Amino acid sequence: TLSSFRGNKNVVISFVPAAWTPVCSDQWPGYNAFKEIFDEHDAVLLGITVDNLPTLFAWTHAMDTETGRVWFPVLSDFWPHGATAARYGVLRTDGTSERALFVIDKKGVIRYIDVHDINRRPPLEDLVRELDTLLN
């Protein structure tokens, strides 16, 4: 649960629209190369998509041929379909989610929201700049 991180970790939630799409398949594996940035900011990354579990299993294992996985938890918002995305205001009318990042501090306060162009990966430097604000 998100509340289990309160007081312990900053949280980055990454919503992506759909598995196997080019931008999504580039965005999440890109985080593998920067795990130390999350560690330095005492942050955990949670990936969320509206795809079902078998799809997510196959997709995340295909992302990294060395380890067969991404380092962060990937969560299915499949049933009830898009309930979490809807609560965060990022469920699209076509049943996918927006490409969105939420940074939540250790107190449980949302400190940053980036609802990004669905066809473009959010710049990592923007996310790092926002995580830096949590260190002050």
VENUR-V519918 format. One record per helix or strand. SS is the DSSP state (H for helix, E for strand). FROM is the first residue (numbers start at 0). LEN is the number of residues. If there is no record, write none. Layout:
SS|FROM|LEN / SS|FROM|LEN
This chain:
H|1|4 / E|9|6 / H|21|11 / H|34|6 / E|42|7 / H|52|11 / E|72|4 / H|82|5 / E|90|1 / E|96|1 / E|98|6 / E|109|7 / H|123|10
